Amino acid sequence: MKTNKLNIVLIFTSAVLFTSQIFAQEKEPKSVGDLAKKLVNPIANLISVPFQSNFDVGIGQYNGSKMTLYVQPVIPFTISPKLNLITRWIMPIVSQYDIIGEGTSQSGLGDAVITGFISPSQSKLTWGVGPAFILPTATNQFLGGKKFGIGPSVVVLTQINGWTIGGLANHIFSVAGDENRSDINATFLNPFFGYNWKSGSGIIINSEYTHDWENELDIFVVMPTLTAVTKFGSQIVSFAIGPRIHFAPETRPNYGIRAAIILVFPK
């Protein structure tokens, strides 16, 4: 348990210090409303470090609970005057109870997902394509698949006035790893839409659908969230909170909640 806590502290500290030291001199956006719109865009040319917490209860036959904290730095790179590379890193930190059996618990790191989107710097329709990878970084056999995976990923969206409508999708399959574990062969769809006011507040509706082709399993959850942007000293911070409404599978949680804090470092 001490090791898990140390991992959490190191990840938080390194993410914050790395981005703040390198990008502290960057210019801020024209308005809070403009910044709020950029944060809805998964491939905005904007450096951010989201800490997203998902808490679900009433899971499965043992009425289990699960807390997953996703550390998700988004770091853009300029390839050419017309192209950007937007990298998204997702590292889950998991604590779960009564999931695999009554009175059981597991905690630690889950498998990491890394995506790189090639995106035009100027386009009427915002889009990006690139590879997505799953890395077997889980510290517990029940928190990851022990498989390396790769596959294509795409995101498309449009923003008109305060409205944002778009979606992200990927399909990842395993290419190596523990032969005694199930292969990865999954499609992920993430449509989203929402509205942001000039004050920086907004409402976003995210839906996440995963089809596991290997085990013929569907997972579907919808998350309406309220968002806001503010400042603590010179640090720009975005907040989000809302329910997690589960529709599938049959062993789905009874209810859940999502809350996020995003540290923003405008370019």
Contacts in CASP RR format, 6 or more apart in sequence:
PFRMAT RR
TARGET T0000
AUTHOR 0000-0000-0000
METHOD contacts of the structure
MODEL  1
MKTNKLNIVLIFTSAVLFTSQIFAQEKEPKSVGDLAKKLVNPIANLISVP
FQSNFDVGIGQYNGSKMTLYVQPVIPFTISPKLNLITRWIMPIVSQYDII
GEGTSQSGLGDAVITGFISPSQSKLTWGVGPAFILPTATNQFLGGKKFGI
GPSVVVLTQINGWTIGGLANHIFSVAGDENRSDINATFLNPFFGYNWKSG
SGIIINSEYTHDWENELDIFVVMPTLTAVTKFGSQIVSFAIGPRIHFAPE
TRPNYGIRAAIILVFPK
1 107 0 8 1.000
3 139 0 8 1.000
4 93 0 8 1.000
4 107 0 8 1.000
4 108 0 8 1.000
4 109 0 8 1.000
4 139 0 8 1.000
7 93 0 8 1.000
7 108 0 8 1.000
7 109 0 8 1.000
7 139 0 8 1.000
8 69 0 8 1.000
8 93 0 8 1.000
11 71 0 8 1.000
11 91 0 8 1.000
11 93 0 8 1.000
12 51 0 8 1.000
12 71 0 8 1.000
15 49 0 8 1.000
15 71 0 8 1.000
15 73 0 8 1.000
16 49 0 8 1.000
16 263 0 8 1.000
19 47 0 8 1.000
19 49 0 8 1.000
19 73 0 8 1.000
19 75 0 8 1.000
19 263 0 8 1.000
19 265 0 8 1.000
20 235 0 8 1.000
20 263 0 8 1.000
20 265 0 8 1.000
23 47 0 8 1.000
23 265 0 8 1.000
23 267 0 8 1.000
24 265 0 8 1.000
26 47 0 8 1.000
26 265 0 8 1.000
26 266 0 8 1.000
26 267 0 8 1.000
27 266 0 8 1.000
27 267 0 8 1.000
28 35 0 8 1.000
28 236 0 8 1.000
28 266 0 8 1.000
29 35 0 8 1.000
29 38 0 8 1.000
29 266 0 8 1.000
31 198 0 8 1.000
32 198 0 8 1.000
32 199 0 8 1.000
32 200 0 8 1.000
32 229 0 8 1.000
33 196 0 8 1.000
33 197 0 8 1.000
33 198 0 8 1.000
33 199 0 8 1.000
33 200 0 8 1.000
33 229 0 8 1.000
35 46 0 8 1.000
35 200 0 8 1.000
35 229 0 8 1.000
35 236 0 8 1.000
35 238 0 8 1.000
35 264 0 8 1.000
35 266 0 8 1.000
36 196 0 8 1.000
36 197 0 8 1.000
36 200 0 8 1.000
36 201 0 8 1.000
36 202 0 8 1.000
36 227 0 8 1.000
36 229 0 8 1.000
36 238 0 8 1.000
37 159 0 8 1.000
37 162 0 8 1.000
37 164 0 8 1.000
37 196 0 8 1.000
38 44 0 8 1.000
38 46 0 8 1.000
39 46 0 8 1.000
39 48 0 8 1.000
39 227 0 8 1.000
39 229 0 8 1.000
39 238 0 8 1.000
39 262 0 8 1.000
39 264 0 8 1.000
40 159 0 8 1.000
40 164 0 8 1.000
40 192 0 8 1.000
40 194 0 8 1.000
40 196 0 8 1.000
40 204 0 8 1.000
41 126 0 8 1.000
41 157 0 8 1.000
41 159 0 8 1.000
41 164 0 8 1.000
42 74 0 8 1.000
42 86 0 8 1.000
42 88 0 8 1.000
42 117 0 8 1.000
42 155 0 8 1.000
42 157 0 8 1.000
42 168 0 8 1.000
43 84 0 8 1.000
43 86 0 8 1.000
43 117 0 8 1.000
43 119 0 8 1.000
43 126 0 8 1.000
43 128 0 8 1.000
43 155 0 8 1.000
44 74 0 8 1.000
44 76 0 8 1.000
44 86 0 8 1.000
45 76 0 8 1.000
45 84 0 8 1.000
45 86 0 8 1.000
45 121 0 8 1.000
45 267 0 8 1.000
46 74 0 8 1.000
46 76 0 8 1.000
46 264 0 8 1.000
46 265 0 8 1.000
46 266 0 8 1.000
46 267 0 8 1.000
47 73 0 8 1.000
47 74 0 8 1.000
47 75 0 8 1.000
47 76 0 8 1.000
47 264 0 8 1.000
47 265 0 8 1.000
47 266 0 8 1.000
47 267 0 8 1.000
48 73 0 8 1.000
48 74 0 8 1.000
48 238 0 8 1.000
48 262 0 8 1.000
48 263 0 8 1.000
48 264 0 8 1.000
48 265 0 8 1.000
49 71 0 8 1.000
49 72 0 8 1.000
49 73 0 8 1.000
49 74 0 8 1.000
49 262 0 8 1.000
49 263 0 8 1.000
49 265 0 8 1.000
50 70 0 8 1.000
50 71 0 8 1.000
50 72 0 8 1.000
50 73 0 8 1.000
50 74 0 8 1.000
50 260 0 8 1.000
50 261 0 8 1.000
50 262 0 8 1.000
50 263 0 8 1.000
51 69 0 8 1.000
51 70 0 8 1.000
51 71 0 8 1.000
51 72 0 8 1.000
51 260 0 8 1.000
51 261 0 8 1.000
51 262 0 8 1.000
51 263 0 8 1.000
52 69 0 8 1.000
52 70 0 8 1.000
52 72 0 8 1.000
52 240 0 8 1.000
52 258 0 8 1.000
52 259 0 8 1.000
52 260 0 8 1.000
53 67 0 8 1.000
53 68 0 8 1.000
53 69 0 8 1.000
53 70 0 8 1.000
53 258 0 8 1.000
53 259 0 8 1.000
53 260 0 8 1.000
54 66 0 8 1.000
54 67 0 8 1.000
54 68 0 8 1.000
54 69 0 8 1.000
54 70 0 8 1.000
54 244 0 8 1.000
54 256 0 8 1.000
54 257 0 8 1.000
54 258 0 8 1.000
55 65 0 8 1.000
55 66 0 8 1.000
55 67 0 8 1.000
55 68 0 8 1.000
55 256 0 8 1.000
55 257 0 8 1.000
55 258 0 8 1.000
55 259 0 8 1.000
56 65 0 8 1.000
56 66 0 8 1.000
56 244 0 8 1.000
56 246 0 8 1.000
56 253 0 8 1.000
56 255 0 8 1.000
56 256 0 8 1.000
57 63 0 8 1.000
57 64 0 8 1.000
57 65 0 8 1.000
57 253 0 8 1.000
57 254 0 8 1.000
57 255 0 8 1.000
57 256 0 8 1.000
58 64 0 8 1.000
58 65 0 8 1.000
58 253 0 8 1.000
58 254 0 8 1.000
58 255 0 8 1.000
59 65 0 8 1.000
59 66 0 8 1.000
59 98 0 8 1.000
59 99 0 8 1.000
59 251 0 8 1.000
59 252 0 8 1.000
59 253 0 8 1.000
59 254 0 8 1.000
60 99 0 8 1.000
60 251 0 8 1.000
60 253 0 8 1.000
61 251 0 8 1.000
62 98 0 8 1.000
62 99 0 8 1.000
62 101 0 8 1.000
62 102 0 8 1.000
62 103 0 8 1.000
63 98 0 8 1.000
64 96 0 8 1.000
64 97 0 8 1.000
64 98 0 8 1.000
64 99 0 8 1.000
65 96 0 8 1.000
65 97 0 8 1.000
65 98 0 8 1.000
66 94 0 8 1.000
66 95 0 8 1.000
66 96 0 8 1.000
66 97 0 8 1.000
66 99 0 8 1.000
66 253 0 8 1.000
67 94 0 8 1.000
67 95 0 8 1.000
67 96 0 8 1.000
68 92 0 8 1.000
68 93 0 8 1.000
68 94 0 8 1.000
69 92 0 8 1.000
69 93 0 8 1.000
69 94 0 8 1.000
70 90 0 8 1.000
70 91 0 8 1.000
70 92 0 8 1.000
70 93 0 8 1.000
71 89 0 8 1.000
71 90 0 8 1.000
71 91 0 8 1.000
71 93 0 8 1.000
72 88 0 8 1.000
72 89 0 8 1.000
72 90 0 8 1.000
72 91 0 8 1.000
73 88 0 8 1.000
73 89 0 8 1.000
74 86 0 8 1.000
74 87 0 8 1.000
74 88 0 8 1.000
74 89 0 8 1.000
75 86 0 8 1.000
75 87 0 8 1.000
75 89 0 8 1.000
76 84 0 8 1.000
76 85 0 8 1.000
76 86 0 8 1.000
76 87 0 8 1.000
76 267 0 8 1.000
77 84 0 8 1.000
77 85 0 8 1.000
77 86 0 8 1.000
77 87 0 8 1.000
78 84 0 8 1.000
78 85 0 8 1.000
78 121 0 8 1.000
79 85 0 8 1.000
79 118 0 8 1.000
81 121 0 8 1.000
82 120 0 8 1.000
82 121 0 8 1.000
82 122 0 8 1.000
83 118 0 8 1.000
83 119 0 8 1.000
83 120 0 8 1.000
83 121 0 8 1.000
84 118 0 8 1.000
84 119 0 8 1.000
84 120 0 8 1.000
84 121 0 8 1.000
85 116 0 8 1.000
85 117 0 8 1.000
85 118 0 8 1.000
85 119 0 8 1.000
86 116 0 8 1.000
86 117 0 8 1.000
86 119 0 8 1.000
86 128 0 8 1.000
87 114 0 8 1.000
87 115 0 8 1.000
87 116 0 8 1.000
87 117 0 8 1.000
88 114 0 8 1.000
88 115 0 8 1.000
88 116 0 8 1.000
88 117 0 8 1.000
89 112 0 8 1.000
89 113 0 8 1.000
89 114 0 8 1.000
90 112 0 8 1.000
90 113 0 8 1.000
90 114 0 8 1.000
91 109 0 8 1.000
91 110 0 8 1.000
91 112 0 8 1.000
91 137 0 8 1.000
92 109 0 8 1.000
92 110 0 8 1.000
92 111 0 8 1.000
92 112 0 8 1.000
92 143 0 8 1.000
93 108 0 8 1.000
93 109 0 8 1.000
93 110 0 8 1.000
94 106 0 8 1.000
94 107 0 8 1.000
94 108 0 8 1.000
94 109 0 8 1.000
94 110 0 8 1.000
94 143 0 8 1.000
95 105 0 8 1.000
95 106 0 8 1.000
95 107 0 8 1.000
95 108 0 8 1.000
96 105 0 8 1.000
96 106 0 8 1.000
96 107 0 8 1.000
96 142 0 8 1.000
96 143 0 8 1.000
97 103 0 8 1.000
97 104 0 8 1.000
97 105 0 8 1.000
98 104 0 8 1.000
98 105 0 8 1.000
99 106 0 8 1.000
99 142 0 8 1.000
100 106 0 8 1.000
100 142 0 8 1.000
106 140 0 8 1.000
106 142 0 8 1.000
106 143 0 8 1.000
107 140 0 8 1.000
108 138 0 8 1.000
108 139 0 8 1.000
108 140 0 8 1.000
108 143 0 8 1.000
109 137 0 8 1.000
109 138 0 8 1.000
109 139 0 8 1.000
109 143 0 8 1.000
110 137 0 8 1.000
110 138 0 8 1.000
110 139 0 8 1.000
110 140 0 8 1.000
110 143 0 8 1.000
110 144 0 8 1.000
111 134 0 8 1.000
111 135 0 8 1.000
111 136 0 8 1.000
111 137 0 8 1.000
111 138 0 8 1.000
111 143 0 8 1.000
111 144 0 8 1.000
111 145 0 8 1.000
112 134 0 8 1.000
112 135 0 8 1.000
112 137 0 8 1.000
113 132 0 8 1.000
113 133 0 8 1.000
113 134 0 8 1.000
113 135 0 8 1.000
114 132 0 8 1.000
114 133 0 8 1.000
114 135 0 8 1.000
115 130 0 8 1.000
115 131 0 8 1.000
115 132 0 8 1.000
115 133 0 8 1.000
115 153 0 8 1.000
115 170 0 8 1.000
116 130 0 8 1.000
116 131 0 8 1.000
116 132 0 8 1.000
116 153 0 8 1.000
117 128 0 8 1.000
117 129 0 8 1.000
117 130 0 8 1.000
117 153 0 8 1.000
117 155 0 8 1.000
118 128 0 8 1.000
118 129 0 8 1.000
118 130 0 8 1.000
119 126 0 8 1.000
119 127 0 8 1.000
119 128 0 8 1.000
120 127 0 8 1.000
120 128 0 8 1.000
125 156 0 8 1.000
125 157 0 8 1.000
125 158 0 8 1.000
126 155 0 8 1.000
126 156 0 8 1.000
126 157 0 8 1.000
126 158 0 8 1.000
126 159 0 8 1.000
127 154 0 8 1.000
127 155 0 8 1.000
127 156 0 8 1.000
127 157 0 8 1.000
128 154 0 8 1.000
128 155 0 8 1.000
128 156 0 8 1.000
129 152 0 8 1.000
129 153 0 8 1.000
129 154 0 8 1.000
130 152 0 8 1.000
130 153 0 8 1.000
130 154 0 8 1.000
131 150 0 8 1.000
131 151 0 8 1.000
131 152 0 8 1.000
131 153 0 8 1.000
132 150 0 8 1.000
132 151 0 8 1.000
132 152 0 8 1.000
132 153 0 8 1.000
132 170 0 8 1.000
132 172 0 8 1.000
133 148 0 8 1.000
133 149 0 8 1.000
133 150 0 8 1.000
133 151 0 8 1.000
133 172 0 8 1.000
134 147 0 8 1.000
134 148 0 8 1.000
134 149 0 8 1.000
134 150 0 8 1.000
134 172 0 8 1.000
134 174 0 8 1.000
134 184 0 8 1.000
135 148 0 8 1.000
136 144 0 8 1.000
136 145 0 8 1.000
136 146 0 8 1.000
136 147 0 8 1.000
136 148 0 8 1.000
136 177 0 8 1.000
136 178 0 8 1.000
138 144 0 8 1.000
138 145 0 8 1.000
138 146 0 8 1.000
145 178 0 8 1.000
145 181 0 8 1.000
145 182 0 8 1.000
145 184 0 8 1.000
146 177 0 8 1.000
146 178 0 8 1.000
146 181 0 8 1.000
147 174 0 8 1.000
147 176 0 8 1.000
147 177 0 8 1.000
147 178 0 8 1.000
147 181 0 8 1.000
147 183 0 8 1.000
147 184 0 8 1.000
148 174 0 8 1.000
148 175 0 8 1.000
148 176 0 8 1.000
148 177 0 8 1.000
149 172 0 8 1.000
149 173 0 8 1.000
149 174 0 8 1.000
149 175 0 8 1.000
149 176 0 8 1.000
149 184 0 8 1.000
150 172 0 8 1.000
150 173 0 8 1.000
150 175 0 8 1.000
151 170 0 8 1.000
151 171 0 8 1.000
151 172 0 8 1.000
151 173 0 8 1.000
152 170 0 8 1.000
152 171 0 8 1.000
153 168 0 8 1.000
153 169 0 8 1.000
153 170 0 8 1.000
154 168 0 8 1.000
154 169 0 8 1.000
154 170 0 8 1.000
155 166 0 8 1.000
155 167 0 8 1.000
155 168 0 8 1.000
155 169 0 8 1.000
156 166 0 8 1.000
156 167 0 8 1.000
157 164 0 8 1.000
157 165 0 8 1.000
157 166 0 8 1.000
157 167 0 8 1.000
157 192 0 8 1.000
158 164 0 8 1.000
158 165 0 8 1.000
158 166 0 8 1.000
162 195 0 8 1.000
162 196 0 8 1.000
162 197 0 8 1.000
163 193 0 8 1.000
163 194 0 8 1.000
163 195 0 8 1.000
164 192 0 8 1.000
164 193 0 8 1.000
164 194 0 8 1.000
164 195 0 8 1.000
164 196 0 8 1.000
164 204 0 8 1.000
165 192 0 8 1.000
165 193 0 8 1.000
165 194 0 8 1.000
166 191 0 8 1.000
166 192 0 8 1.000
166 193 0 8 1.000
167 189 0 8 1.000
167 190 0 8 1.000
167 191 0 8 1.000
167 192 0 8 1.000
168 188 0 8 1.000
168 189 0 8 1.000
168 190 0 8 1.000
168 192 0 8 1.000
169 187 0 8 1.000
169 188 0 8 1.000
169 189 0 8 1.000
169 190 0 8 1.000
170 187 0 8 1.000
170 188 0 8 1.000
171 186 0 8 1.000
171 187 0 8 1.000
171 188 0 8 1.000
172 184 0 8 1.000
172 185 0 8 1.000
172 186 0 8 1.000
172 188 0 8 1.000
173 183 0 8 1.000
173 184 0 8 1.000
173 185 0 8 1.000
173 186 0 8 1.000
174 183 0 8 1.000
174 184 0 8 1.000
174 185 0 8 1.000
182 214 0 8 1.000
182 215 0 8 1.000
183 214 0 8 1.000
184 214 0 8 1.000
185 212 0 8 1.000
185 213 0 8 1.000
185 214 0 8 1.000
186 210 0 8 1.000
186 211 0 8 1.000
186 212 0 8 1.000
186 213 0 8 1.000
186 214 0 8 1.000
187 210 0 8 1.000
187 211 0 8 1.000
187 213 0 8 1.000
188 208 0 8 1.000
188 209 0 8 1.000
188 210 0 8 1.000
189 207 0 8 1.000
189 208 0 8 1.000
189 209 0 8 1.000
189 210 0 8 1.000
190 206 0 8 1.000
190 207 0 8 1.000
190 208 0 8 1.000
190 209 0 8 1.000
191 207 0 8 1.000
192 204 0 8 1.000
192 205 0 8 1.000
192 206 0 8 1.000
192 207 0 8 1.000
193 204 0 8 1.000
193 205 0 8 1.000
194 202 0 8 1.000
194 203 0 8 1.000
194 204 0 8 1.000
194 205 0 8 1.000
195 202 0 8 1.000
195 203 0 8 1.000
196 202 0 8 1.000
196 227 0 8 1.000
200 227 0 8 1.000
200 228 0 8 1.000
200 229 0 8 1.000
201 226 0 8 1.000
201 227 0 8 1.000
201 228 0 8 1.000
201 229 0 8 1.000
202 226 0 8 1.000
202 227 0 8 1.000
202 228 0 8 1.000
203 224 0 8 1.000
203 225 0 8 1.000
203 226 0 8 1.000
203 227 0 8 1.000
204 224 0 8 1.000
204 225 0 8 1.000
204 227 0 8 1.000
204 240 0 8 1.000
205 222 0 8 1.000
205 223 0 8 1.000
205 224 0 8 1.000
205 225 0 8 1.000
206 222 0 8 1.000
206 223 0 8 1.000
206 224 0 8 1.000
206 225 0 8 1.000
207 220 0 8 1.000
207 221 0 8 1.000
207 222 0 8 1.000
207 223 0 8 1.000
208 219 0 8 1.000
208 220 0 8 1.000
208 221 0 8 1.000
208 223 0 8 1.000
209 218 0 8 1.000
209 219 0 8 1.000
209 220 0 8 1.000
210 218 0 8 1.000
210 219 0 8 1.000
210 220 0 8 1.000
211 217 0 8 1.000
211 218 0 8 1.000
212 218 0 8 1.000
212 219 0 8 1.000
217 249 0 8 1.000
218 248 0 8 1.000
218 249 0 8 1.000
219 248 0 8 1.000
219 249 0 8 1.000
219 252 0 8 1.000
220 246 0 8 1.000
220 247 0 8 1.000
220 248 0 8 1.000
221 244 0 8 1.000
221 245 0 8 1.000
221 246 0 8 1.000
221 247 0 8 1.000
221 252 0 8 1.000
222 244 0 8 1.000
222 245 0 8 1.000
222 247 0 8 1.000
223 242 0 8 1.000
223 243 0 8 1.000
223 244 0 8 1.000
223 245 0 8 1.000
223 258 0 8 1.000
224 242 0 8 1.000
224 243 0 8 1.000
224 245 0 8 1.000
225 240 0 8 1.000
225 241 0 8 1.000
225 242 0 8 1.000
225 258 0 8 1.000
225 260 0 8 1.000
226 240 0 8 1.000
226 241 0 8 1.000
226 242 0 8 1.000
227 238 0 8 1.000
227 239 0 8 1.000
227 240 0 8 1.000
228 238 0 8 1.000
228 239 0 8 1.000
228 240 0 8 1.000
229 236 0 8 1.000
229 237 0 8 1.000
229 238 0 8 1.000
229 239 0 8 1.000
229 264 0 8 1.000
230 236 0 8 1.000
230 237 0 8 1.000
230 238 0 8 1.000
230 239 0 8 1.000
231 237 0 8 1.000
235 263 0 8 1.000
236 263 0 8 1.000
236 264 0 8 1.000
236 265 0 8 1.000
236 266 0 8 1.000
237 261 0 8 1.000
237 262 0 8 1.000
237 263 0 8 1.000
237 264 0 8 1.000
238 260 0 8 1.000
238 261 0 8 1.000
238 262 0 8 1.000
238 264 0 8 1.000
239 259 0 8 1.000
239 260 0 8 1.000
239 261 0 8 1.000
239 262 0 8 1.000
240 258 0 8 1.000
240 259 0 8 1.000
240 260 0 8 1.000
240 262 0 8 1.000
241 257 0 8 1.000
241 258 0 8 1.000
241 259 0 8 1.000
241 260 0 8 1.000
242 257 0 8 1.000
242 258 0 8 1.000
242 259 0 8 1.000
243 255 0 8 1.000
243 256 0 8 1.000
243 257 0 8 1.000
243 258 0 8 1.000
244 253 0 8 1.000
244 255 0 8 1.000
244 256 0 8 1.000
244 257 0 8 1.000
244 258 0 8 1.000
245 255 0 8 1.000
246 252 0 8 1.000
246 253 0 8 1.000
246 254 0 8 1.000
246 255 0 8 1.000
246 256 0 8 1.000
END
